[in-house]
Amino acid sequence: MFDTTGWIVAGIAVLLTGLSKSGFGGALGGLAVPFMAIWLSPADAAAVMLPILCLMDVIGIRAFWGKWSKPELKLLIPSALLGIAVGSIAFGVLSDKAVKACVGLIAMLFALDRMLGLRNRLKLPEGASLLSGGFWGAMSGFTSTLAHAGGPPVLVYLLGRKLDKGTFVATTVIFFTVINAAKLIPYLALGIFSVHTLKVTLLLSPLAPVGVLAGMRLQHMIPERPFFLFSTALLGLSGLKLFYDGVF
């Protein structure tokens, strides 16, 4: 259970996630689980955040309805479902320490990607590719299942496409709406949800619409670079601690 510091950090993480999803393209959607996993097991942290993410999806989906790219989603969603299945198996067979190390590694790679622009260095062929779409979709499903950090892999793919901004954002919104909903099934099957995690979710969920609506209103007022630098530094440090705890 969280202590006072844990509750404060968890609340900030939910707010930053909402801000990121609605105002900054969802680039820090994987922020909350590494933060919470310092106090909770990785599985419990993921269980707390999944209903909150689904709530955020419901709040934001109306603005982007019908604007997505169907060819991209037809490639990404089936492969993401395969990645979710593999990630669910990992949750079922790996120890808490191993999962904690995986979540920490994902968080550190996420932070390095944000700081060094790793995605921009990957030159992908233009147009929808079955191979690249399948690979990055599966990676997104896998990392999303373990740490709700599916953003970087799917953005590696989508940033290589020639999509206008509205279509790009709408495609990511619908993609994550679908896979977050899909993750509910294996989470329930594996018994990852518990009375304890649902109580924590219930207490933190009022912050979800606050973060999303604030992001919509403040996206032009909050300086993007300082926001990302601050959040990315915290994510990298939390990932480092989780990786250390999981390995040693």
MODELLER restraints for C-alpha pairs under 7 A, 6 or more apart:
rsr = mdl.restraints
at = mdl.atoms
rsr.add(forms.Gaussian(group=physical.xy_distance, feature=features.Distance(at['CA:1:A'], at['CA:39:A']), mean=6.82, stdev=0.5))
rsr.add(forms.Gaussian(group=physical.xy_distance, feature=features.Distance(at['CA:1:A'], at['CA:40:A']), mean=6.68, stdev=0.5))
rsr.add(forms.Gaussian(group=physical.xy_distance, feature=features.Distance(at['CA:2:A'], at['CA:39:A']), mean=6.03, stdev=0.5))
rsr.add(forms.Gaussian(group=physical.xy_distance, feature=features.Distance(at['CA:6:A'], at['CA:39:A']), mean=6.61, stdev=0.5))
rsr.add(forms.Gaussian(group=physical.xy_distance, feature=features.Distance(at['CA:10:A'], at['CA:32:A']), mean=6.94, stdev=0.5))
rsr.add(forms.Gaussian(group=physical.xy_distance, feature=features.Distance(at['CA:10:A'], at['CA:35:A']), mean=6.88, stdev=0.5))
rsr.add(forms.Gaussian(group=physical.xy_distance, feature=features.Distance(at['CA:10:A'], at['CA:36:A']), mean=5.98, stdev=0.5))
rsr.add(forms.Gaussian(group=physical.xy_distance, feature=features.Distance(at['CA:11:A'], at['CA:204:A']), mean=6.52, stdev=0.5))
rsr.add(forms.Gaussian(group=physical.xy_distance, feature=features.Distance(at['CA:13:A'], at['CA:31:A']), mean=6.48, stdev=0.5))
rsr.add(forms.Gaussian(group=physical.xy_distance, feature=features.Distance(at['CA:13:A'], at['CA:32:A']), mean=4.88, stdev=0.5))
rsr.add(forms.Gaussian(group=physical.xy_distance, feature=features.Distance(at['CA:14:A'], at['CA:32:A']), mean=6.31, stdev=0.5))
rsr.add(forms.Gaussian(group=physical.xy_distance, feature=features.Distance(at['CA:14:A'], at['CA:207:A']), mean=6.54, stdev=0.5))
rsr.add(forms.Gaussian(group=physical.xy_distance, feature=features.Distance(at['CA:14:A'], at['CA:208:A']), mean=6.40, stdev=0.5))
rsr.add(forms.Gaussian(group=physical.xy_distance, feature=features.Distance(at['CA:15:A'], at['CA:207:A']), mean=6.09, stdev=0.5))
rsr.add(forms.Gaussian(group=physical.xy_distance, feature=features.Distance(at['CA:15:A'], at['CA:208:A']), mean=6.52, stdev=0.5))
rsr.add(forms.Gaussian(group=physical.xy_distance, feature=features.Distance(at['CA:15:A'], at['CA:211:A']), mean=4.46, stdev=0.5))
rsr.add(forms.Gaussian(group=physical.xy_distance, feature=features.Distance(at['CA:16:A'], at['CA:211:A']), mean=6.65, stdev=0.5))
rsr.add(forms.Gaussian(group=physical.xy_distance, feature=features.Distance(at['CA:17:A'], at['CA:28:A']), mean=6.20, stdev=0.5))
rsr.add(forms.Gaussian(group=physical.xy_distance, feature=features.Distance(at['CA:17:A'], at['CA:29:A']), mean=5.37, stdev=0.5))
rsr.add(forms.Gaussian(group=physical.xy_distance, feature=features.Distance(at['CA:17:A'], at['CA:31:A']), mean=6.63, stdev=0.5))
rsr.add(forms.Gaussian(group=physical.xy_distance, feature=features.Distance(at['CA:17:A'], at['CA:32:A']), mean=6.95, stdev=0.5))
rsr.add(forms.Gaussian(group=physical.xy_distance, feature=features.Distance(at['CA:18:A'], at['CA:56:A']), mean=6.90, stdev=0.5))
rsr.add(forms.Gaussian(group=physical.xy_distance, feature=features.Distance(at['CA:18:A'], at['CA:208:A']), mean=5.95, stdev=0.5))
rsr.add(forms.Gaussian(group=physical.xy_distance, feature=features.Distance(at['CA:18:A'], at['CA:211:A']), mean=4.11, stdev=0.5))
rsr.add(forms.Gaussian(group=physical.xy_distance, feature=features.Distance(at['CA:18:A'], at['CA:212:A']), mean=4.29, stdev=0.5))
rsr.add(forms.Gaussian(group=physical.xy_distance, feature=features.Distance(at['CA:18:A'], at['CA:215:A']), mean=6.76, stdev=0.5))
rsr.add(forms.Gaussian(group=physical.xy_distance, feature=features.Distance(at['CA:19:A'], at['CA:211:A']), mean=4.96, stdev=0.5))
rsr.add(forms.Gaussian(group=physical.xy_distance, feature=features.Distance(at['CA:19:A'], at['CA:212:A']), mean=5.35, stdev=0.5))
rsr.add(forms.Gaussian(group=physical.xy_distance, feature=features.Distance(at['CA:19:A'], at['CA:214:A']), mean=6.40, stdev=0.5))
rsr.add(forms.Gaussian(group=physical.xy_distance, feature=features.Distance(at['CA:19:A'], at['CA:215:A']), mean=4.15, stdev=0.5))
rsr.add(forms.Gaussian(group=physical.xy_distance, feature=features.Distance(at['CA:20:A'], at['CA:26:A']), mean=4.74, stdev=0.5))
rsr.add(forms.Gaussian(group=physical.xy_distance, feature=features.Distance(at['CA:20:A'], at['CA:27:A']), mean=6.15, stdev=0.5))
rsr.add(forms.Gaussian(group=physical.xy_distance, feature=features.Distance(at['CA:20:A'], at['CA:28:A']), mean=5.70, stdev=0.5))
rsr.add(forms.Gaussian(group=physical.xy_distance, feature=features.Distance(at['CA:20:A'], at['CA:29:A']), mean=6.71, stdev=0.5))
rsr.add(forms.Gaussian(group=physical.xy_distance, feature=features.Distance(at['CA:20:A'], at['CA:215:A']), mean=6.87, stdev=0.5))
rsr.add(forms.Gaussian(group=physical.xy_distance, feature=features.Distance(at['CA:21:A'], at['CA:29:A']), mean=6.58, stdev=0.5))
rsr.add(forms.Gaussian(group=physical.xy_distance, feature=features.Distance(at['CA:21:A'], at['CA:212:A']), mean=6.83, stdev=0.5))
rsr.add(forms.Gaussian(group=physical.xy_distance, feature=features.Distance(at['CA:22:A'], at['CA:212:A']), mean=5.32, stdev=0.5))
rsr.add(forms.Gaussian(group=physical.xy_distance, feature=features.Distance(at['CA:22:A'], at['CA:215:A']), mean=5.16, stdev=0.5))
rsr.add(forms.Gaussian(group=physical.xy_distance, feature=features.Distance(at['CA:22:A'], at['CA:216:A']), mean=5.55, stdev=0.5))
rsr.add(forms.Gaussian(group=physical.xy_distance, feature=features.Distance(at['CA:23:A'], at['CA:215:A']), mean=4.33, stdev=0.5))
rsr.add(forms.Gaussian(group=physical.xy_distance, feature=features.Distance(at['CA:23:A'], at['CA:216:A']), mean=5.30, stdev=0.5))
rsr.add(forms.Gaussian(group=physical.xy_distance, feature=features.Distance(at['CA:23:A'], at['CA:219:A']), mean=4.76, stdev=0.5))
rsr.add(forms.Gaussian(group=physical.xy_distance, feature=features.Distance(at['CA:24:A'], at['CA:219:A']), mean=6.99, stdev=0.5))
rsr.add(forms.Gaussian(group=physical.xy_distance, feature=features.Distance(at['CA:25:A'], at['CA:169:A']), mean=6.66, stdev=0.5))
rsr.add(forms.Gaussian(group=physical.xy_distance, feature=features.Distance(at['CA:27:A'], at['CA:151:A']), mean=6.13, stdev=0.5))
rsr.add(forms.Gaussian(group=physical.xy_distance, feature=features.Distance(at['CA:29:A'], at['CA:148:A']), mean=6.72, stdev=0.5))
rsr.add(forms.Gaussian(group=physical.xy_distance, feature=features.Distance(at['CA:29:A'], at['CA:149:A']), mean=6.01, stdev=0.5))
rsr.add(forms.Gaussian(group=physical.xy_distance, feature=features.Distance(at['CA:29:A'], at['CA:151:A']), mean=6.76, stdev=0.5))
rsr.add(forms.Gaussian(group=physical.xy_distance, feature=features.Distance(at['CA:30:A'], at['CA:147:A']), mean=6.22, stdev=0.5))
rsr.add(forms.Gaussian(group=physical.xy_distance, feature=features.Distance(at['CA:30:A'], at['CA:148:A']), mean=5.10, stdev=0.5))
rsr.add(forms.Gaussian(group=physical.xy_distance, feature=features.Distance(at['CA:30:A'], at['CA:149:A']), mean=3.89, stdev=0.5))
rsr.add(forms.Gaussian(group=physical.xy_distance, feature=features.Distance(at['CA:31:A'], at['CA:235:A']), mean=6.06, stdev=0.5))
rsr.add(forms.Gaussian(group=physical.xy_distance, feature=features.Distance(at['CA:33:A'], at['CA:45:A']), mean=5.35, stdev=0.5))
rsr.add(forms.Gaussian(group=physical.xy_distance, feature=features.Distance(at['CA:33:A'], at['CA:46:A']), mean=5.80, stdev=0.5))
rsr.add(forms.Gaussian(group=physical.xy_distance, feature=features.Distance(at['CA:33:A'], at['CA:147:A']), mean=5.69, stdev=0.5))
rsr.add(forms.Gaussian(group=physical.xy_distance, feature=features.Distance(at['CA:34:A'], at['CA:103:A']), mean=6.63, stdev=0.5))
rsr.add(forms.Gaussian(group=physical.xy_distance, feature=features.Distance(at['CA:34:A'], at['CA:104:A']), mean=6.64, stdev=0.5))
rsr.add(forms.Gaussian(group=physical.xy_distance, feature=features.Distance(at['CA:34:A'], at['CA:107:A']), mean=6.75, stdev=0.5))
rsr.add(forms.Gaussian(group=physical.xy_distance, feature=features.Distance(at['CA:34:A'], at['CA:238:A']), mean=5.95, stdev=0.5))
rsr.add(forms.Gaussian(group=physical.xy_distance, feature=features.Distance(at['CA:34:A'], at['CA:239:A']), mean=6.06, stdev=0.5))
rsr.add(forms.Gaussian(group=physical.xy_distance, feature=features.Distance(at['CA:35:A'], at['CA:238:A']), mean=5.96, stdev=0.5))
rsr.add(forms.Gaussian(group=physical.xy_distance, feature=features.Distance(at['CA:36:A'], at['CA:45:A']), mean=5.53, stdev=0.5))
rsr.add(forms.Gaussian(group=physical.xy_distance, feature=features.Distance(at['CA:37:A'], at['CA:45:A']), mean=5.56, stdev=0.5))
rsr.add(forms.Gaussian(group=physical.xy_distance, feature=features.Distance(at['CA:38:A'], at['CA:242:A']), mean=6.77, stdev=0.5))
rsr.add(forms.Gaussian(group=physical.xy_distance, feature=features.Distance(at['CA:41:A'], at['CA:96:A']), mean=6.72, stdev=0.5))
rsr.add(forms.Gaussian(group=physical.xy_distance, feature=features.Distance(at['CA:42:A'], at['CA:99:A']), mean=6.63, stdev=0.5))
rsr.add(forms.Gaussian(group=physical.xy_distance, feature=features.Distance(at['CA:42:A'], at['CA:100:A']), mean=5.82, stdev=0.5))
rsr.add(forms.Gaussian(group=physical.xy_distance, feature=features.Distance(at['CA:43:A'], at['CA:192:A']), mean=6.31, stdev=0.5))
rsr.add(forms.Gaussian(group=physical.xy_distance, feature=features.Distance(at['CA:44:A'], at['CA:192:A']), mean=6.72, stdev=0.5))
rsr.add(forms.Gaussian(group=physical.xy_distance, feature=features.Distance(at['CA:44:A'], at['CA:197:A']), mean=6.19, stdev=0.5))
rsr.add(forms.Gaussian(group=physical.xy_distance, feature=features.Distance(at['CA:46:A'], at['CA:147:A']), mean=6.14, stdev=0.5))
rsr.add(forms.Gaussian(group=physical.xy_distance, feature=features.Distance(at['CA:47:A'], at['CA:192:A']), mean=6.15, stdev=0.5))
rsr.add(forms.Gaussian(group=physical.xy_distance, feature=features.Distance(at['CA:47:A'], at['CA:193:A']), mean=5.52, stdev=0.5))
rsr.add(forms.Gaussian(group=physical.xy_distance, feature=features.Distance(at['CA:47:A'], at['CA:197:A']), mean=6.34, stdev=0.5))
rsr.add(forms.Gaussian(group=physical.xy_distance, feature=features.Distance(at['CA:48:A'], at['CA:197:A']), mean=5.21, stdev=0.5))
rsr.add(forms.Gaussian(group=physical.xy_distance, feature=features.Distance(at['CA:48:A'], at['CA:198:A']), mean=6.46, stdev=0.5))
rsr.add(forms.Gaussian(group=physical.xy_distance, feature=features.Distance(at['CA:48:A'], at['CA:200:A']), mean=6.44, stdev=0.5))
rsr.add(forms.Gaussian(group=physical.xy_distance, feature=features.Distance(at['CA:48:A'], at['CA:201:A']), mean=5.00, stdev=0.5))
rsr.add(forms.Gaussian(group=physical.xy_distance, feature=features.Distance(at['CA:49:A'], at['CA:201:A']), mean=6.86, stdev=0.5))
rsr.add(forms.Gaussian(group=physical.xy_distance, feature=features.Distance(at['CA:50:A'], at['CA:180:A']), mean=6.91, stdev=0.5))
rsr.add(forms.Gaussian(group=physical.xy_distance, feature=features.Distance(at['CA:52:A'], at['CA:201:A']), mean=6.82, stdev=0.5))
rsr.add(forms.Gaussian(group=physical.xy_distance, feature=features.Distance(at['CA:52:A'], at['CA:205:A']), mean=5.78, stdev=0.5))
rsr.add(forms.Gaussian(group=physical.xy_distance, feature=features.Distance(at['CA:52:A'], at['CA:208:A']), mean=6.41, stdev=0.5))
rsr.add(forms.Gaussian(group=physical.xy_distance, feature=features.Distance(at['CA:54:A'], at['CA:177:A']), mean=6.80, stdev=0.5))
rsr.add(forms.Gaussian(group=physical.xy_distance, feature=features.Distance(at['CA:54:A'], at['CA:180:A']), mean=6.19, stdev=0.5))
rsr.add(forms.Gaussian(group=physical.xy_distance, feature=features.Distance(at['CA:54:A'], at['CA:181:A']), mean=6.62, stdev=0.5))
rsr.add(forms.Gaussian(group=physical.xy_distance, feature=features.Distance(at['CA:56:A'], at['CA:208:A']), mean=6.06, stdev=0.5))
rsr.add(forms.Gaussian(group=physical.xy_distance, feature=features.Distance(at['CA:56:A'], at['CA:209:A']), mean=6.60, stdev=0.5))
rsr.add(forms.Gaussian(group=physical.xy_distance, feature=features.Distance(at['CA:56:A'], at['CA:212:A']), mean=6.68, stdev=0.5))
rsr.add(forms.Gaussian(group=physical.xy_distance, feature=features.Distance(at['CA:57:A'], at['CA:177:A']), mean=5.50, stdev=0.5))
rsr.add(forms.Gaussian(group=physical.xy_distance, feature=features.Distance(at['CA:61:A'], at['CA:173:A']), mean=6.71, stdev=0.5))
rsr.add(forms.Gaussian(group=physical.xy_distance, feature=features.Distance(at['CA:64:A'], at['CA:170:A']), mean=5.01, stdev=0.5))
rsr.add(forms.Gaussian(group=physical.xy_distance, feature=features.Distance(at['CA:67:A'], at['CA:167:A']), mean=5.54, stdev=0.5))
rsr.add(forms.Gaussian(group=physical.xy_distance, feature=features.Distance(at['CA:67:A'], at['CA:170:A']), mean=5.69, stdev=0.5))
rsr.add(forms.Gaussian(group=physical.xy_distance, feature=features.Distance(at['CA:68:A'], at['CA:167:A']), mean=5.05, stdev=0.5))
rsr.add(forms.Gaussian(group=physical.xy_distance, feature=features.Distance(at['CA:68:A'], at['CA:170:A']), mean=4.82, stdev=0.5))
rsr.add(forms.Gaussian(group=physical.xy_distance, feature=features.Distance(at['CA:68:A'], at['CA:171:A']), mean=4.36, stdev=0.5))
rsr.add(forms.Gaussian(group=physical.xy_distance, feature=features.Distance(at['CA:69:A'], at['CA:167:A']), mean=6.26, stdev=0.5))
rsr.add(forms.Gaussian(group=physical.xy_distance, feature=features.Distance(at['CA:69:A'], at['CA:171:A']), mean=5.86, stdev=0.5))
rsr.add(forms.Gaussian(group=physical.xy_distance, feature=features.Distance(at['CA:72:A'], at['CA:128:A']), mean=6.49, stdev=0.5))
rsr.add(forms.Gaussian(group=physical.xy_distance, feature=features.Distance(at['CA:73:A'], at['CA:175:A']), mean=6.74, stdev=0.5))
rsr.add(forms.Gaussian(group=physical.xy_distance, feature=features.Distance(at['CA:75:A'], at['CA:130:A']), mean=6.46, stdev=0.5))
rsr.add(forms.Gaussian(group=physical.xy_distance, feature=features.Distance(at['CA:75:A'], at['CA:133:A']), mean=5.61, stdev=0.5))
rsr.add(forms.Gaussian(group=physical.xy_distance, feature=features.Distance(at['CA:75:A'], at['CA:134:A']), mean=6.19, stdev=0.5))
rsr.add(forms.Gaussian(group=physical.xy_distance, feature=features.Distance(at['CA:76:A'], at['CA:133:A']), mean=5.65, stdev=0.5))
rsr.add(forms.Gaussian(group=physical.xy_distance, feature=features.Distance(at['CA:76:A'], at['CA:134:A']), mean=6.08, stdev=0.5))
rsr.add(forms.Gaussian(group=physical.xy_distance, feature=features.Distance(at['CA:76:A'], at['CA:137:A']), mean=4.66, stdev=0.5))
rsr.add(forms.Gaussian(group=physical.xy_distance, feature=features.Distance(at['CA:77:A'], at['CA:137:A']), mean=6.69, stdev=0.5))
rsr.add(forms.Gaussian(group=physical.xy_distance, feature=features.Distance(at['CA:77:A'], at['CA:175:A']), mean=6.72, stdev=0.5))
rsr.add(forms.Gaussian(group=physical.xy_distance, feature=features.Distance(at['CA:79:A'], at['CA:134:A']), mean=5.12, stdev=0.5))
rsr.add(forms.Gaussian(group=physical.xy_distance, feature=features.Distance(at['CA:79:A'], at['CA:137:A']), mean=5.16, stdev=0.5))
rsr.add(forms.Gaussian(group=physical.xy_distance, feature=features.Distance(at['CA:79:A'], at['CA:138:A']), mean=4.69, stdev=0.5))
rsr.add(forms.Gaussian(group=physical.xy_distance, feature=features.Distance(at['CA:80:A'], at['CA:137:A']), mean=4.58, stdev=0.5))
rsr.add(forms.Gaussian(group=physical.xy_distance, feature=features.Distance(at['CA:80:A'], at['CA:138:A']), mean=4.29, stdev=0.5))
rsr.add(forms.Gaussian(group=physical.xy_distance, feature=features.Distance(at['CA:80:A'], at['CA:140:A']), mean=6.16, stdev=0.5))
rsr.add(forms.Gaussian(group=physical.xy_distance, feature=features.Distance(at['CA:80:A'], at['CA:141:A']), mean=4.23, stdev=0.5))
rsr.add(forms.Gaussian(group=physical.xy_distance, feature=features.Distance(at['CA:81:A'], at['CA:141:A']), mean=6.20, stdev=0.5))
rsr.add(forms.Gaussian(group=physical.xy_distance, feature=features.Distance(at['CA:82:A'], at['CA:138:A']), mean=6.02, stdev=0.5))
rsr.add(forms.Gaussian(group=physical.xy_distance, feature=features.Distance(at['CA:83:A'], at['CA:138:A']), mean=4.19, stdev=0.5))
rsr.add(forms.Gaussian(group=physical.xy_distance, feature=features.Distance(at['CA:83:A'], at['CA:139:A']), mean=6.02, stdev=0.5))
rsr.add(forms.Gaussian(group=physical.xy_distance, feature=features.Distance(at['CA:83:A'], at['CA:140:A']), mean=6.97, stdev=0.5))
rsr.add(forms.Gaussian(group=physical.xy_distance, feature=features.Distance(at['CA:83:A'], at['CA:141:A']), mean=4.30, stdev=0.5))
rsr.add(forms.Gaussian(group=physical.xy_distance, feature=features.Distance(at['CA:83:A'], at['CA:142:A']), mean=4.33, stdev=0.5))
rsr.add(forms.Gaussian(group=physical.xy_distance, feature=features.Distance(at['CA:84:A'], at['CA:141:A']), mean=4.65, stdev=0.5))
rsr.add(forms.Gaussian(group=physical.xy_distance, feature=features.Distance(at['CA:84:A'], at['CA:142:A']), mean=5.07, stdev=0.5))
rsr.add(forms.Gaussian(group=physical.xy_distance, feature=features.Distance(at['CA:84:A'], at['CA:145:A']), mean=5.66, stdev=0.5))
rsr.add(forms.Gaussian(group=physical.xy_distance, feature=features.Distance(at['CA:84:A'], at['CA:183:A']), mean=6.84, stdev=0.5))
rsr.add(forms.Gaussian(group=physical.xy_distance, feature=features.Distance(at['CA:86:A'], at['CA:142:A']), mean=6.38, stdev=0.5))
rsr.add(forms.Gaussian(group=physical.xy_distance, feature=features.Distance(at['CA:87:A'], at['CA:142:A']), mean=4.67, stdev=0.5))
rsr.add(forms.Gaussian(group=physical.xy_distance, feature=features.Distance(at['CA:87:A'], at['CA:145:A']), mean=5.47, stdev=0.5))
rsr.add(forms.Gaussian(group=physical.xy_distance, feature=features.Distance(at['CA:87:A'], at['CA:146:A']), mean=6.17, stdev=0.5))
rsr.add(forms.Gaussian(group=physical.xy_distance, feature=features.Distance(at['CA:88:A'], at['CA:145:A']), mean=6.68, stdev=0.5))
rsr.add(forms.Gaussian(group=physical.xy_distance, feature=features.Distance(at['CA:88:A'], at['CA:186:A']), mean=6.30, stdev=0.5))
rsr.add(forms.Gaussian(group=physical.xy_distance, feature=features.Distance(at['CA:92:A'], at['CA:190:A']), mean=6.91, stdev=0.5))
rsr.add(forms.Gaussian(group=physical.xy_distance, feature=features.Distance(at['CA:97:A'], at['CA:246:A']), mean=4.30, stdev=0.5))
rsr.add(forms.Gaussian(group=physical.xy_distance, feature=features.Distance(at['CA:98:A'], at['CA:246:A']), mean=5.76, stdev=0.5))
rsr.add(forms.Gaussian(group=physical.xy_distance, feature=features.Distance(at['CA:100:A'], at['CA:242:A']), mean=5.79, stdev=0.5))
rsr.add(forms.Gaussian(group=physical.xy_distance, feature=features.Distance(at['CA:100:A'], at['CA:243:A']), mean=6.44, stdev=0.5))
rsr.add(forms.Gaussian(group=physical.xy_distance, feature=features.Distance(at['CA:100:A'], at['CA:246:A']), mean=5.15, stdev=0.5))
rsr.add(forms.Gaussian(group=physical.xy_distance, feature=features.Distance(at['CA:101:A'], at['CA:242:A']), mean=5.99, stdev=0.5))
rsr.add(forms.Gaussian(group=physical.xy_distance, feature=features.Distance(at['CA:101:A'], at['CA:243:A']), mean=4.19, stdev=0.5))
rsr.add(forms.Gaussian(group=physical.xy_distance, feature=features.Distance(at['CA:101:A'], at['CA:246:A']), mean=4.32, stdev=0.5))
rsr.add(forms.Gaussian(group=physical.xy_distance, feature=features.Distance(at['CA:101:A'], at['CA:247:A']), mean=6.13, stdev=0.5))
rsr.add(forms.Gaussian(group=physical.xy_distance, feature=features.Distance(at['CA:103:A'], at['CA:146:A']), mean=6.61, stdev=0.5))
rsr.add(forms.Gaussian(group=physical.xy_distance, feature=features.Distance(at['CA:103:A'], at['CA:147:A']), mean=5.88, stdev=0.5))
rsr.add(forms.Gaussian(group=physical.xy_distance, feature=features.Distance(at['CA:104:A'], at['CA:239:A']), mean=3.89, stdev=0.5))
rsr.add(forms.Gaussian(group=physical.xy_distance, feature=features.Distance(at['CA:104:A'], at['CA:240:A']), mean=6.00, stdev=0.5))
rsr.add(forms.Gaussian(group=physical.xy_distance, feature=features.Distance(at['CA:104:A'], at['CA:242:A']), mean=4.75, stdev=0.5))
rsr.add(forms.Gaussian(group=physical.xy_distance, feature=features.Distance(at['CA:104:A'], at['CA:243:A']), mean=4.43, stdev=0.5))
rsr.add(forms.Gaussian(group=physical.xy_distance, feature=features.Distance(at['CA:105:A'], at['CA:239:A']), mean=6.30, stdev=0.5))
rsr.add(forms.Gaussian(group=physical.xy_distance, feature=features.Distance(at['CA:105:A'], at['CA:243:A']), mean=6.02, stdev=0.5))
rsr.add(forms.Gaussian(group=physical.xy_distance, feature=features.Distance(at['CA:107:A'], at['CA:235:A']), mean=6.23, stdev=0.5))
rsr.add(forms.Gaussian(group=physical.xy_distance, feature=features.Distance(at['CA:107:A'], at['CA:236:A']), mean=6.10, stdev=0.5))
rsr.add(forms.Gaussian(group=physical.xy_distance, feature=features.Distance(at['CA:107:A'], at['CA:239:A']), mean=4.81, stdev=0.5))
rsr.add(forms.Gaussian(group=physical.xy_distance, feature=features.Distance(at['CA:108:A'], at['CA:236:A']), mean=4.87, stdev=0.5))
rsr.add(forms.Gaussian(group=physical.xy_distance, feature=features.Distance(at['CA:108:A'], at['CA:239:A']), mean=5.19, stdev=0.5))
rsr.add(forms.Gaussian(group=physical.xy_distance, feature=features.Distance(at['CA:108:A'], at['CA:240:A']), mean=6.46, stdev=0.5))
rsr.add(forms.Gaussian(group=physical.xy_distance, feature=features.Distance(at['CA:110:A'], at['CA:152:A']), mean=6.86, stdev=0.5))
rsr.add(forms.Gaussian(group=physical.xy_distance, feature=features.Distance(at['CA:111:A'], at['CA:232:A']), mean=5.31, stdev=0.5))
rsr.add(forms.Gaussian(group=physical.xy_distance, feature=features.Distance(at['CA:111:A'], at['CA:235:A']), mean=6.31, stdev=0.5))
rsr.add(forms.Gaussian(group=physical.xy_distance, feature=features.Distance(at['CA:111:A'], at['CA:236:A']), mean=5.18, stdev=0.5))
rsr.add(forms.Gaussian(group=physical.xy_distance, feature=features.Distance(at['CA:113:A'], at['CA:119:A']), mean=6.73, stdev=0.5))
rsr.add(forms.Gaussian(group=physical.xy_distance, feature=features.Distance(at['CA:114:A'], at['CA:232:A']), mean=6.88, stdev=0.5))
rsr.add(forms.Gaussian(group=physical.xy_distance, feature=features.Distance(at['CA:119:A'], at['CA:156:A']), mean=5.38, stdev=0.5))
rsr.add(forms.Gaussian(group=physical.xy_distance, feature=features.Distance(at['CA:124:A'], at['CA:160:A']), mean=5.88, stdev=0.5))
rsr.add(forms.Gaussian(group=physical.xy_distance, feature=features.Distance(at['CA:126:A'], at['CA:160:A']), mean=6.37, stdev=0.5))
rsr.add(forms.Gaussian(group=physical.xy_distance, feature=features.Distance(at['CA:126:A'], at['CA:161:A']), mean=5.87, stdev=0.5))
rsr.add(forms.Gaussian(group=physical.xy_distance, feature=features.Distance(at['CA:127:A'], at['CA:161:A']), mean=5.98, stdev=0.5))
rsr.add(forms.Gaussian(group=physical.xy_distance, feature=features.Distance(at['CA:132:A'], at['CA:157:A']), mean=6.95, stdev=0.5))
rsr.add(forms.Gaussian(group=physical.xy_distance, feature=features.Distance(at['CA:133:A'], at['CA:157:A']), mean=6.41, stdev=0.5))
rsr.add(forms.Gaussian(group=physical.xy_distance, feature=features.Distance(at['CA:136:A'], at['CA:153:A']), mean=5.26, stdev=0.5))
rsr.add(forms.Gaussian(group=physical.xy_distance, feature=features.Distance(at['CA:136:A'], at['CA:154:A']), mean=5.53, stdev=0.5))
rsr.add(forms.Gaussian(group=physical.xy_distance, feature=features.Distance(at['CA:136:A'], at['CA:157:A']), mean=6.32, stdev=0.5))
rsr.add(forms.Gaussian(group=physical.xy_distance, feature=features.Distance(at['CA:137:A'], at['CA:154:A']), mean=5.81, stdev=0.5))
rsr.add(forms.Gaussian(group=physical.xy_distance, feature=features.Distance(at['CA:139:A'], at['CA:153:A']), mean=6.02, stdev=0.5))
rsr.add(forms.Gaussian(group=physical.xy_distance, feature=features.Distance(at['CA:140:A'], at['CA:150:A']), mean=4.12, stdev=0.5))
rsr.add(forms.Gaussian(group=physical.xy_distance, feature=features.Distance(at['CA:140:A'], at['CA:151:A']), mean=6.66, stdev=0.5))
rsr.add(forms.Gaussian(group=physical.xy_distance, feature=features.Distance(at['CA:140:A'], at['CA:153:A']), mean=5.09, stdev=0.5))
rsr.add(forms.Gaussian(group=physical.xy_distance, feature=features.Distance(at['CA:140:A'], at['CA:154:A']), mean=5.66, stdev=0.5))
rsr.add(forms.Gaussian(group=physical.xy_distance, feature=features.Distance(at['CA:141:A'], at['CA:150:A']), mean=6.18, stdev=0.5))
rsr.add(forms.Gaussian(group=physical.xy_distance, feature=features.Distance(at['CA:143:A'], at['CA:149:A']), mean=5.39, stdev=0.5))
rsr.add(forms.Gaussian(group=physical.xy_distance, feature=features.Distance(at['CA:143:A'], at['CA:150:A']), mean=5.26, stdev=0.5))
rsr.add(forms.Gaussian(group=physical.xy_distance, feature=features.Distance(at['CA:144:A'], at['CA:150:A']), mean=4.21, stdev=0.5))
rsr.add(forms.Gaussian(group=physical.xy_distance, feature=features.Distance(at['CA:145:A'], at['CA:183:A']), mean=6.77, stdev=0.5))
rsr.add(forms.Gaussian(group=physical.xy_distance, feature=features.Distance(at['CA:187:A'], at['CA:193:A']), mean=6.55, stdev=0.5))
